[in-house]
């Protein structure tokens, strides 16, 4: 398959993508999914650098597998093994990576805006692999792909995102993606993590678990992002689980065919019980597999883009 024309060099967030751009990414990902495991030559001779300044299992490995499946050379750098520990700035690090011949940089960073910042400094494409609580576009795109695969068109579908919305880049990117695809989004959880102010984005806000689960075609669980919280937003984890954890008895409120998603890492027994994470309704591992195909689409479109 020919890589379609694509005019955006960088992928900073889903907020700036149009519905037709999202469809283009998902269509290309569908092509790559059909031949997952086969090597394509779209990025042969290109060099992709994964610069991960926060821990990652799924995103880093999926970008690596995706790049290798397109026959690119891949170099992965973690903060602790780089000269950032010796005082080098992110700006200088990126300029040096570019000088070493990178054709694209995949960046994960704890600061919101880090990817946008680098995209204004270097000439090579910057792909945001998560920047603080701002956006995680490749995650949302793989979530859209998985949802369409499991429940069909998202037009008019109801998706509940339950958990730590306040500190979640996944929730924000999914909100933009889902709303552009015509879905209705409910943010659910305790009022300290799901403030009413989110309604101004166009989402429904609910602190009533039964209400928000019973109408959902899909429910996405989010873990508590302790690493971004400087103070506690609820009395204890046990208290959170007691009131908002998805367990077998609460899952009875869900529609029979509702699908369960989680971006990972899962904290089993806290936001979701094992029997639900591993149930027939769960598409959690499908999300992970689809992440390779979606990232193959992102890498080929951005690296081979014609104009910014
Ligand atoms: N979903 C996600 O971003 O997982 P990792 O932190 O393991 O990459």
py3Dmol code that shows the C-alpha trace and the ligand (Angstrom):
import py3Dmol

protein = """\
ATOM      1  CA  UNK A   1       0.000   0.000   0.000  1.00  0.00           C
ATOM      2  CA  UNK A   2       1.216   3.517  -0.888  1.00  0.00           C
ATOM      3  CA  UNK A   3       1.576   5.820   2.113  1.00  0.00           C
ATOM      4  CA  UNK A   4      -1.109   8.504   1.556  1.00  0.00           C
ATOM      5  CA  UNK A   5      -0.255  12.190   1.303  1.00  0.00           C
ATOM      6  CA  UNK A   6       0.234  13.665   4.775  1.00  0.00           C
ATOM      7  CA  UNK A   7       1.059  17.274   5.471  1.00  0.00           C
ATOM      8  CA  UNK A   8       1.757  17.218   9.230  1.00  0.00           C
ATOM      9  CA  UNK A   9       5.370  16.519  10.043  1.00  0.00           C
ATOM     10  CA  UNK A  10       4.808  16.379  13.831  1.00  0.00           C
ATOM     11  CA  UNK A  11       2.259  14.530  15.943  1.00  0.00           C
ATOM     12  CA  UNK A  12       1.847  16.643  19.064  1.00  0.00           C
ATOM     13  CA  UNK A  13      -1.751  15.886  19.987  1.00  0.00           C
ATOM     14  CA  UNK A  14      -5.136  14.642  18.820  1.00  0.00           C
ATOM     15  CA  UNK A  15      -6.669  18.058  19.491  1.00  0.00           C
ATOM     16  CA  UNK A  16      -5.062  19.416  16.320  1.00  0.00           C
ATOM     17  CA  UNK A  17      -6.104  16.485  14.084  1.00  0.00           C
ATOM     18  CA  UNK A  18      -9.231  16.651  11.923  1.00  0.00           C
ATOM     19  CA  UNK A  19     -11.661  13.753  11.663  1.00  0.00           C
ATOM     20  CA  UNK A  20     -10.406  12.992   8.144  1.00  0.00           C
ATOM     21  CA  UNK A  21      -6.780  12.931   9.366  1.00  0.00           C
ATOM     22  CA  UNK A  22      -7.758  10.511  12.145  1.00  0.00           C
ATOM     23  CA  UNK A  23      -9.545   8.331   9.572  1.00  0.00           C
ATOM     24  CA  UNK A  24      -6.449   8.365   7.359  1.00  0.00           C
ATOM     25  CA  UNK A  25      -4.255   7.140  10.254  1.00  0.00           C
ATOM     26  CA  UNK A  26      -6.764   4.423  11.224  1.00  0.00           C
ATOM     27  CA  UNK A  27      -7.133   3.238   7.607  1.00  0.00           C
ATOM     28  CA  UNK A  28      -3.373   2.880   7.202  1.00  0.00           C
ATOM     29  CA  UNK A  29      -3.162   1.139  10.595  1.00  0.00           C
ATOM     30  CA  UNK A  30      -5.826  -1.310   9.394  1.00  0.00           C
ATOM     31  CA  UNK A  31      -3.631  -2.179   6.423  1.00  0.00           C
ATOM     32  CA  UNK A  32      -0.593  -2.718   8.670  1.00  0.00           C
ATOM     33  CA  UNK A  33      -2.639  -4.789  11.162  1.00  0.00           C
ATOM     34  CA  UNK A  34      -3.565  -7.268   8.405  1.00  0.00           C
ATOM     35  CA  UNK A  35       0.104  -7.995   7.815  1.00  0.00           C
ATOM     36  CA  UNK A  36       1.422  -7.644  11.382  1.00  0.00           C
ATOM     37  CA  UNK A  37       4.665  -9.579  11.704  1.00  0.00           C
ATOM     38  CA  UNK A  38       5.569  -8.944   8.039  1.00  0.00           C
ATOM     39  CA  UNK A  39       8.394  -6.518   7.264  1.00  0.00           C
ATOM     40  CA  UNK A  40       7.527  -3.502   5.107  1.00  0.00           C
ATOM     41  CA  UNK A  41      10.184  -1.318   3.524  1.00  0.00           C
ATOM     42  CA  UNK A  42       8.558   2.116   3.876  1.00  0.00           C
ATOM     43  CA  UNK A  43      11.202   3.417   6.315  1.00  0.00           C
ATOM     44  CA  UNK A  44      14.203   1.471   5.028  1.00  0.00           C
ATOM     45  CA  UNK A  45      17.338   3.574   5.591  1.00  0.00           C
ATOM     46  CA  UNK A  46      15.587   5.913   8.074  1.00  0.00           C
ATOM     47  CA  UNK A  47      16.726   6.317  11.677  1.00  0.00           C
ATOM     48  CA  UNK A  48      14.090   6.641  14.441  1.00  0.00           C
ATOM     49  CA  UNK A  49      15.198   7.774  17.907  1.00  0.00           C
ATOM     50  CA  UNK A  50      13.044   6.937  20.929  1.00  0.00           C
ATOM     51  CA  UNK A  51      13.834   9.506  23.625  1.00  0.00           C
ATOM     52  CA  UNK A  52      11.995   8.385  26.755  1.00  0.00           C
ATOM     53  CA  UNK A  53      12.390  10.594  29.823  1.00  0.00           C
ATOM     54  CA  UNK A  54       9.698   8.733  31.777  1.00  0.00           C
ATOM     55  CA  UNK A  55       9.260   4.979  32.262  1.00  0.00           C
ATOM     56  CA  UNK A  56       7.328   3.066  29.590  1.00  0.00           C
ATOM     57  CA  UNK A  57       6.700  -0.533  28.599  1.00  0.00           C
ATOM     58  CA  UNK A  58       3.939  -0.517  25.956  1.00  0.00           C
ATOM     59  CA  UNK A  59       4.597   2.765  24.134  1.00  0.00           C
ATOM     60  CA  UNK A  60       8.368   2.445  23.875  1.00  0.00           C
ATOM     61  CA  UNK A  61       8.319  -1.194  22.776  1.00  0.00           C
ATOM     62  CA  UNK A  62       5.419  -0.653  20.347  1.00  0.00           C
ATOM     63  CA  UNK A  63       7.224   2.285  18.676  1.00  0.00           C
ATOM     64  CA  UNK A  64      10.365   0.139  18.499  1.00  0.00           C
ATOM     65  CA  UNK A  65       8.541  -2.865  16.990  1.00  0.00           C
ATOM     66  CA  UNK A  66       6.652  -0.555  14.608  1.00  0.00           C
ATOM     67  CA  UNK A  67       9.844   1.136  13.373  1.00  0.00           C
ATOM     68  CA  UNK A  68      11.632  -2.213  12.922  1.00  0.00           C
ATOM     69  CA  UNK A  69       8.602  -3.600  11.056  1.00  0.00           C
ATOM     70  CA  UNK A  70       9.056  -0.708   8.603  1.00  0.00           C
ATOM     71  CA  UNK A  71      12.797  -1.572   8.343  1.00  0.00           C
ATOM     72  CA  UNK A  72      13.961   1.614  10.064  1.00  0.00           C
ATOM     73  CA  UNK A  73      16.983   1.616  12.358  1.00  0.00           C
ATOM     74  CA  UNK A  74      15.891   2.320  15.939  1.00  0.00           C
ATOM     75  CA  UNK A  75      17.854   3.841  18.792  1.00  0.00           C
ATOM     76  CA  UNK A  76      16.239   4.031  22.234  1.00  0.00           C
ATOM     77  CA  UNK A  77      17.548   6.440  24.856  1.00  0.00           C
ATOM     78  CA  UNK A  78      16.413   6.586  28.477  1.00  0.00           C
ATOM     79  CA  UNK A  79      17.034   9.632  30.653  1.00  0.00           C
ATOM     80  CA  UNK A  80      19.251   7.771  33.128  1.00  0.00           C
ATOM     81  CA  UNK A  81      21.660   6.536  30.442  1.00  0.00           C
ATOM     82  CA  UNK A  82      21.924   9.898  28.660  1.00  0.00           C
ATOM     83  CA  UNK A  83      23.979  13.052  29.271  1.00  0.00           C
ATOM     84  CA  UNK A  84      20.823  14.731  30.580  1.00  0.00           C
ATOM     85  CA  UNK A  85      22.019  13.385  33.942  1.00  0.00           C
ATOM     86  CA  UNK A  86      25.157  15.540  33.469  1.00  0.00           C
ATOM     87  CA  UNK A  87      23.217  18.741  33.027  1.00  0.00           C
ATOM     88  CA  UNK A  88      22.646  18.782  29.263  1.00  0.00           C
ATOM     89  CA  UNK A  89      19.373  20.422  28.314  1.00  0.00           C
ATOM     90  CA  UNK A  90      16.540  18.744  26.403  1.00  0.00           C
ATOM     91  CA  UNK A  91      17.105  21.285  23.616  1.00  0.00           C
ATOM     92  CA  UNK A  92      20.793  20.393  23.270  1.00  0.00           C
ATOM     93  CA  UNK A  93      20.043  16.681  23.525  1.00  0.00           C
ATOM     94  CA  UNK A  94      17.552  16.912  20.644  1.00  0.00           C
ATOM     95  CA  UNK A  95      19.884  19.042  18.504  1.00  0.00           C
ATOM     96  CA  UNK A  96      22.639  16.473  19.034  1.00  0.00           C
ATOM     97  CA  UNK A  97      20.324  13.580  18.154  1.00  0.00           C
ATOM     98  CA  UNK A  98      19.427  15.451  14.959  1.00  0.00           C
ATOM     99  CA  UNK A  99      23.129  16.064  14.202  1.00  0.00           C
ATOM    100  CA  UNK A 100      23.704  12.320  14.612  1.00  0.00           C
ATOM    101  CA  UNK A 101      21.326  11.672  11.727  1.00  0.00           C
ATOM    102  CA  UNK A 102      17.898  11.022  13.244  1.00  0.00           C
ATOM    103  CA  UNK A 103      14.985  11.124  10.774  1.00  0.00           C
ATOM    104  CA  UNK A 104      12.359  11.355  13.560  1.00  0.00           C
ATOM    105  CA  UNK A 105      12.303  11.653  17.352  1.00  0.00           C
ATOM    106  CA  UNK A 106       9.681   9.950  19.504  1.00  0.00           C
ATOM    107  CA  UNK A 107       9.571  11.832  22.815  1.00  0.00           C
ATOM    108  CA  UNK A 108       8.082  10.970  26.193  1.00  0.00           C
ATOM    109  CA  UNK A 109       8.509  13.679  28.819  1.00  0.00           C
ATOM    110  CA  UNK A 110       6.948  14.649  32.132  1.00  0.00           C
ATOM    111  CA  UNK A 111       6.416  18.290  31.086  1.00  0.00           C
ATOM    112  CA  UNK A 112       3.268  19.268  29.195  1.00  0.00           C
ATOM    113  CA  UNK A 113       4.387  21.022  26.020  1.00  0.00           C
ATOM    114  CA  UNK A 114       7.793  19.302  25.780  1.00  0.00           C
ATOM    115  CA  UNK A 115       7.007  17.865  22.314  1.00  0.00           C
ATOM    116  CA  UNK A 116       5.699  21.159  20.973  1.00  0.00           C
ATOM    117  CA  UNK A 117       8.814  22.882  22.356  1.00  0.00           C
ATOM    118  CA  UNK A 118      11.164  20.448  20.562  1.00  0.00           C
ATOM    119  CA  UNK A 119       9.166  20.644  17.326  1.00  0.00           C
ATOM    120  CA  UNK A 120      10.065  24.354  17.197  1.00  0.00           C
ATOM    121  CA  UNK A 121      13.762  23.635  17.673  1.00  0.00           C
ATOM    122  CA  UNK A 122      14.607  20.695  15.423  1.00  0.00           C
ATOM    123  CA  UNK A 123      13.755  20.103  11.753  1.00  0.00           C
ATOM    124  CA  UNK A 124      13.004  16.383  12.066  1.00  0.00           C
ATOM    125  CA  UNK A 125       9.484  15.170  12.969  1.00  0.00           C
ATOM    126  CA  UNK A 126       8.618  15.041  16.665  1.00  0.00           C
ATOM    127  CA  UNK A 127       6.129  12.392  17.735  1.00  0.00           C
ATOM    128  CA  UNK A 128       4.653  12.902  21.178  1.00  0.00           C
ATOM    129  CA  UNK A 129       4.697   9.656  23.189  1.00  0.00           C
ATOM    130  CA  UNK A 130       3.131  11.390  26.208  1.00  0.00           C
ATOM    131  CA  UNK A 131       3.874  14.831  27.673  1.00  0.00           C
ATOM    132  CA  UNK A 132       2.887  15.245  31.310  1.00  0.00           C
ATOM    133  CA  UNK A 133      -0.886  15.449  31.712  1.00  0.00           C
ATOM    134  CA  UNK A 134      -1.270  17.104  28.292  1.00  0.00           C
ATOM    135  CA  UNK A 135      -1.642  14.486  25.505  1.00  0.00           C
ATOM    136  CA  UNK A 136      -0.775  10.892  24.562  1.00  0.00           C
ATOM    137  CA  UNK A 137      -1.900  10.895  20.928  1.00  0.00           C
ATOM    138  CA  UNK A 138      -0.688   7.451  19.827  1.00  0.00           C
ATOM    139  CA  UNK A 139      -2.534   5.911  22.806  1.00  0.00           C
ATOM    140  CA  UNK A 140      -5.807   7.615  21.905  1.00  0.00           C
ATOM    141  CA  UNK A 141      -5.444   6.643  18.240  1.00  0.00           C
ATOM    142  CA  UNK A 142      -4.912   2.985  19.163  1.00  0.00           C
ATOM    143  CA  UNK A 143      -7.898   3.236  21.514  1.00  0.00           C
ATOM    144  CA  UNK A 144     -10.066   4.587  18.662  1.00  0.00           C
ATOM    145  CA  UNK A 145      -8.801   1.770  16.428  1.00  0.00           C
ATOM    146  CA  UNK A 146      -9.622  -0.856  19.086  1.00  0.00           C
ATOM    147  CA  UNK A 147     -13.048   0.634  19.771  1.00  0.00           C
ATOM    148  CA  UNK A 148     -14.008   0.676  16.072  1.00  0.00           C
ATOM    149  CA  UNK A 149     -12.751  -2.892  15.766  1.00  0.00           C
ATOM    150  CA  UNK A 150     -14.876  -4.040  18.709  1.00  0.00           C
ATOM    151  CA  UNK A 151     -18.046  -1.893  18.645  1.00  0.00           C
ATOM    152  CA  UNK A 152     -18.038  -0.454  15.097  1.00  0.00           C
ATOM    153  CA  UNK A 153     -18.617   3.185  14.178  1.00  0.00           C
ATOM    154  CA  UNK A 154     -18.208   5.545  17.116  1.00  0.00           C
ATOM    155  CA  UNK A 155     -20.894   7.957  15.916  1.00  0.00           C
ATOM    156  CA  UNK A 156     -23.395   8.297  18.790  1.00  0.00           C
ATOM    157  CA  UNK A 157     -21.643   5.687  20.957  1.00  0.00           C
ATOM    158  CA  UNK A 158     -21.278   6.363  24.680  1.00  0.00           C
ATOM    159  CA  UNK A 159     -17.839   5.992  26.217  1.00  0.00           C
ATOM    160  CA  UNK A 160     -17.212   6.352  29.959  1.00  0.00           C
ATOM    161  CA  UNK A 161     -13.673   7.162  31.075  1.00  0.00           C
ATOM    162  CA  UNK A 162     -13.401   6.293  34.763  1.00  0.00           C
ATOM    163  CA  UNK A 163     -10.651   7.225  37.194  1.00  0.00           C
ATOM    164  CA  UNK A 164      -7.982   9.869  37.534  1.00  0.00           C
ATOM    165  CA  UNK A 165      -9.066  12.245  34.769  1.00  0.00           C
ATOM    166  CA  UNK A 166      -7.400  15.324  36.257  1.00  0.00           C
ATOM    167  CA  UNK A 167      -3.842  14.030  35.779  1.00  0.00           C
ATOM    168  CA  UNK A 168      -4.450  11.895  32.673  1.00  0.00           C
ATOM    169  CA  UNK A 169      -3.046  12.682  29.220  1.00  0.00           C
ATOM    170  CA  UNK A 170      -4.845   9.555  27.981  1.00  0.00           C
ATOM    171  CA  UNK A 171      -8.208  10.998  29.039  1.00  0.00           C
ATOM    172  CA  UNK A 172      -7.518  14.298  27.282  1.00  0.00           C
ATOM    173  CA  UNK A 173      -6.322  12.740  24.016  1.00  0.00           C
ATOM    174  CA  UNK A 174      -9.215  10.284  24.052  1.00  0.00           C
ATOM    175  CA  UNK A 175     -11.675  13.084  24.675  1.00  0.00           C
ATOM    176  CA  UNK A 176     -10.478  14.887  21.531  1.00  0.00           C
ATOM    177  CA  UNK A 177     -10.369  11.734  19.444  1.00  0.00           C
ATOM    178  CA  UNK A 178     -13.694  10.311  20.564  1.00  0.00           C
ATOM    179  CA  UNK A 179     -15.555  13.596  20.200  1.00  0.00           C
ATOM    180  CA  UNK A 180     -14.135  14.157  16.685  1.00  0.00           C
ATOM    181  CA  UNK A 181     -15.400  10.662  15.777  1.00  0.00           C
ATOM    182  CA  UNK A 182     -18.912  11.501  17.065  1.00  0.00           C
ATOM    183  CA  UNK A 183     -18.914   9.638  20.388  1.00  0.00           C
ATOM    184  CA  UNK A 184     -20.366  10.985  23.648  1.00  0.00           C
ATOM    185  CA  UNK A 185     -17.904  11.019  26.521  1.00  0.00           C
ATOM    186  CA  UNK A 186     -18.567  10.785  30.243  1.00  0.00           C
ATOM    187  CA  UNK A 187     -15.720  11.469  32.655  1.00  0.00           C
ATOM    188  CA  UNK A 188     -16.454   9.564  35.886  1.00  0.00           C
ATOM    189  CA  UNK A 189     -14.772   9.323  39.272  1.00  0.00           C
ATOM    190  CA  UNK A 190     -14.418  11.258  42.531  1.00  0.00           C
ATOM    191  CA  UNK A 191     -15.067  15.001  42.325  1.00  0.00           C
ATOM    192  CA  UNK A 192     -11.457  15.724  43.331  1.00  0.00           C
ATOM    193  CA  UNK A 193     -10.187  13.887  40.231  1.00  0.00           C
ATOM    194  CA  UNK A 194     -13.120  14.702  37.935  1.00  0.00           C
ATOM    195  CA  UNK A 195     -13.981  18.359  38.533  1.00  0.00           C
ATOM    196  CA  UNK A 196     -17.167  19.830  37.038  1.00  0.00           C
ATOM    197  CA  UNK A 197     -14.965  22.194  35.023  1.00  0.00           C
ATOM    198  CA  UNK A 198     -14.389  19.361  32.525  1.00  0.00           C
ATOM    199  CA  UNK A 199     -17.953  19.970  31.327  1.00  0.00           C
ATOM    200  CA  UNK A 200     -16.684  23.097  29.572  1.00  0.00           C
ATOM    201  CA  UNK A 201     -14.742  20.789  27.183  1.00  0.00           C
ATOM    202  CA  UNK A 202     -18.047  19.210  26.139  1.00  0.00           C
ATOM    203  CA  UNK A 203     -17.858  16.031  28.242  1.00  0.00           C
ATOM    204  CA  UNK A 204     -20.465  14.841  30.722  1.00  0.00           C
ATOM    205  CA  UNK A 205     -19.116  14.684  34.284  1.00  0.00           C
ATOM    206  CA  UNK A 206     -20.480  12.048  36.664  1.00  0.00           C
ATOM    207  CA  UNK A 207     -19.689  11.051  40.212  1.00  0.00           C
ATOM    208  CA  UNK A 208     -22.337   8.321  40.124  1.00  0.00           C
ATOM    209  CA  UNK A 209     -20.766   5.033  39.059  1.00  0.00           C
ATOM    210  CA  UNK A 210     -24.026   3.163  38.390  1.00  0.00           C
ATOM    211  CA  UNK A 211     -25.287   5.971  36.177  1.00  0.00           C
ATOM    212  CA  UNK A 212     -22.100   6.308  34.154  1.00  0.00           C
ATOM    213  CA  UNK A 213     -21.581   2.557  33.686  1.00  0.00           C
ATOM    214  CA  UNK A 214     -25.133   1.546  32.783  1.00  0.00           C
ATOM    215  CA  UNK A 215     -25.343   3.727  29.677  1.00  0.00           C
ATOM    216  CA  UNK A 216     -21.831   3.018  28.336  1.00  0.00           C
ATOM    217  CA  UNK A 217     -21.002   1.079  25.158  1.00  0.00           C
ATOM    218  CA  UNK A 218     -17.403   1.093  26.351  1.00  0.00           C
ATOM    219  CA  UNK A 219     -15.682   1.874  29.624  1.00  0.00           C
ATOM    220  CA  UNK A 220     -12.047   2.927  29.850  1.00  0.00           C
ATOM    221  CA  UNK A 221     -10.386   2.532  33.242  1.00  0.00           C
ATOM    222  CA  UNK A 222      -7.504   4.768  34.271  1.00  0.00           C
ATOM    223  CA  UNK A 223      -5.029   4.182  37.070  1.00  0.00           C
ATOM    224  CA  UNK A 224      -4.302   6.784  39.730  1.00  0.00           C
ATOM    225  CA  UNK A 225      -1.304   8.799  38.467  1.00  0.00           C
ATOM    226  CA  UNK A 226       0.551   9.147  41.792  1.00  0.00           C
ATOM    227  CA  UNK A 227       3.655  10.411  39.984  1.00  0.00           C
ATOM    228  CA  UNK A 228       1.812  13.599  38.945  1.00  0.00           C
ATOM    229  CA  UNK A 229       0.046  14.290  42.254  1.00  0.00           C
ATOM    230  CA  UNK A 230       1.748  16.389  44.892  1.00  0.00           C
ATOM    231  CA  UNK A 231      -1.039  15.851  47.437  1.00  0.00           C
ATOM    232  CA  UNK A 232      -3.648  13.191  48.060  1.00  0.00           C
ATOM    233  CA  UNK A 233      -6.977  13.559  46.265  1.00  0.00           C
ATOM    234  CA  UNK A 234      -8.860  10.924  48.297  1.00  0.00           C
ATOM    235  CA  UNK A 235      -8.475   9.445  51.810  1.00  0.00           C
ATOM    236  CA  UNK A 236      -6.778   6.178  50.735  1.00  0.00           C
ATOM    237  CA  UNK A 237      -6.415   3.781  47.799  1.00  0.00           C
ATOM    238  CA  UNK A 238      -8.646   1.303  49.652  1.00  0.00           C
ATOM    239  CA  UNK A 239     -11.322   3.996  49.892  1.00  0.00           C
ATOM    240  CA  UNK A 240     -10.981   4.776  46.162  1.00  0.00           C
ATOM    241  CA  UNK A 241     -11.336   1.089  45.284  1.00  0.00           C
ATOM    242  CA  UNK A 242     -14.310   0.698  47.640  1.00  0.00           C
ATOM    243  CA  UNK A 243     -16.231   3.492  45.901  1.00  0.00           C
ATOM    244  CA  UNK A 244     -14.907   3.607  42.310  1.00  0.00           C
ATOM    245  CA  UNK A 245     -13.105   0.311  41.599  1.00  0.00           C
ATOM    246  CA  UNK A 246     -14.640  -1.819  38.832  1.00  0.00           C
ATOM    247  CA  UNK A 247     -15.479  -5.184  40.366  1.00  0.00           C
ATOM    248  CA  UNK A 248     -17.732  -8.079  39.427  1.00  0.00           C
ATOM    249  CA  UNK A 249     -20.833  -6.766  41.165  1.00  0.00           C
ATOM    250  CA  UNK A 250     -20.498  -3.280  39.616  1.00  0.00           C
ATOM    251  CA  UNK A 251     -19.835  -4.793  36.192  1.00  0.00           C
ATOM    252  CA  UNK A 252     -23.445  -6.040  36.323  1.00  0.00           C
ATOM    253  CA  UNK A 253     -24.453  -2.392  35.703  1.00  0.00           C
ATOM    254  CA  UNK A 254     -22.700  -2.541  32.313  1.00  0.00           C
ATOM    255  CA  UNK A 255     -24.511  -3.520  29.103  1.00  0.00           C
ATOM    256  CA  UNK A 256     -23.886  -7.173  28.214  1.00  0.00           C
ATOM    257  CA  UNK A 257     -21.690  -6.283  25.219  1.00  0.00           C
ATOM    258  CA  UNK A 258     -19.906  -3.249  26.681  1.00  0.00           C
ATOM    259  CA  UNK A 259     -16.169  -3.452  26.161  1.00  0.00           C
ATOM    260  CA  UNK A 260     -13.551  -2.716  28.818  1.00  0.00           C
ATOM    261  CA  UNK A 261     -10.378  -0.809  27.948  1.00  0.00           C
ATOM    262  CA  UNK A 262      -7.337   0.224  29.965  1.00  0.00           C
ATOM    263  CA  UNK A 263      -4.220   1.953  28.557  1.00  0.00           C
ATOM    264  CA  UNK A 264      -2.027   0.142  31.104  1.00  0.00           C
ATOM    265  CA  UNK A 265      -0.205  -0.282  33.329  1.00  0.00           C
ATOM    266  CA  UNK A 266      -3.080  -1.911  35.257  1.00  0.00           C
ATOM    267  CA  UNK A 267      -3.136  -1.748  39.028  1.00  0.00           C
ATOM    268  CA  UNK A 268      -5.085  -4.960  39.576  1.00  0.00           C
ATOM    269  CA  UNK A 269      -7.457  -4.885  42.519  1.00  0.00           C
ATOM    270  CA  UNK A 270      -7.418  -1.074  42.639  1.00  0.00           C
ATOM    271  CA  UNK A 271      -9.151   0.513  39.612  1.00  0.00           C
ATOM    272  CA  UNK A 272     -10.130  -2.884  38.143  1.00  0.00           C
ATOM    273  CA  UNK A 273     -10.414  -6.437  39.460  1.00  0.00           C
ATOM    274  CA  UNK A 274      -8.474  -9.182  37.677  1.00  0.00           C
ATOM    275  CA  UNK A 275     -11.582 -11.126  36.663  1.00  0.00           C
ATOM    276  CA  UNK A 276     -12.761  -8.113  34.630  1.00  0.00           C
ATOM    277  CA  UNK A 277      -9.354  -7.220  33.200  1.00  0.00           C
ATOM    278  CA  UNK A 278      -9.110 -10.809  31.961  1.00  0.00           C
ATOM    279  CA  UNK A 279     -12.805 -11.218  30.995  1.00  0.00           C
ATOM    280  CA  UNK A 280     -14.298 -11.739  27.517  1.00  0.00           C
ATOM    281  CA  UNK A 281     -15.435  -8.097  27.546  1.00  0.00           C
ATOM    282  CA  UNK A 282     -11.866  -6.872  27.992  1.00  0.00           C
ATOM    283  CA  UNK A 283      -9.991  -5.650  24.906  1.00  0.00           C
ATOM    284  CA  UNK A 284      -6.942  -4.545  26.900  1.00  0.00           C
ATOM    285  CA  UNK A 285      -4.417  -6.784  25.152  1.00  0.00           C
ATOM    286  CA  UNK A 286      -5.998  -5.999  21.754  1.00  0.00           C
ATOM    287  CA  UNK A 287      -5.147  -2.344  22.526  1.00  0.00           C
ATOM    288  CA  UNK A 288      -1.508  -3.325  23.007  1.00  0.00           C
ATOM    289  CA  UNK A 289      -1.316  -5.300  19.738  1.00  0.00           C
ATOM    290  CA  UNK A 290      -3.155  -2.579  17.823  1.00  0.00           C
ATOM    291  CA  UNK A 291      -0.617  -0.105  19.204  1.00  0.00           C
ATOM    292  CA  UNK A 292       2.014  -1.551  16.859  1.00  0.00           C
ATOM    293  CA  UNK A 293      -0.124  -1.132  13.709  1.00  0.00           C
ATOM    294  CA  UNK A 294      -1.223   2.377  14.712  1.00  0.00           C
ATOM    295  CA  UNK A 295       2.366   3.432  15.425  1.00  0.00           C
ATOM    296  CA  UNK A 296       3.493   1.986  12.081  1.00  0.00           C
ATOM    297  CA  UNK A 297       0.931   4.298  10.480  1.00  0.00           C
ATOM    298  CA  UNK A 298       2.049   7.307  12.558  1.00  0.00           C
ATOM    299  CA  UNK A 299       5.767   6.742  11.900  1.00  0.00           C
ATOM    300  CA  UNK A 300       5.324   6.323   8.152  1.00  0.00           C
ATOM    301  CA  UNK A 301       2.996   9.312   7.766  1.00  0.00           C
ATOM    302  CA  UNK A 302       5.099  11.716   9.845  1.00  0.00           C
ATOM    303  CA  UNK A 303       8.523  10.575   8.609  1.00  0.00           C
ATOM    304  CA  UNK A 304       7.472  10.619   4.948  1.00  0.00           C
ATOM    305  CA  UNK A 305       5.262  13.724   5.223  1.00  0.00           C
ATOM    306  CA  UNK A 306       5.453  16.082   2.248  1.00  0.00           C
ATOM    307  CA  UNK A 307       4.984  19.586   3.771  1.00  0.00           C
ATOM    308  CA  UNK A 308       4.279  21.015   7.231  1.00  0.00           C
TER     309      UNK A 308
END
"""
ligand_1 = """\
8
LIG
N -0.198 3.190 27.990
C 1.083 3.551 28.188
O 1.498 4.674 27.874
O 1.835 2.581 28.763
P 3.409 2.736 29.024
O 3.585 3.809 30.059
O 3.869 1.382 29.511
O 4.041 3.131 27.724
"""
view = py3Dmol.view(width=600, height=400)
view.addModel(protein, "pdb")
view.setStyle({"model": 0}, {"cartoon": {"style": "trace"}})
view.addModel(ligand_1, "xyz")
view.setStyle({"model": 1}, {"stick": {}})
view.zoomTo()
view.show()
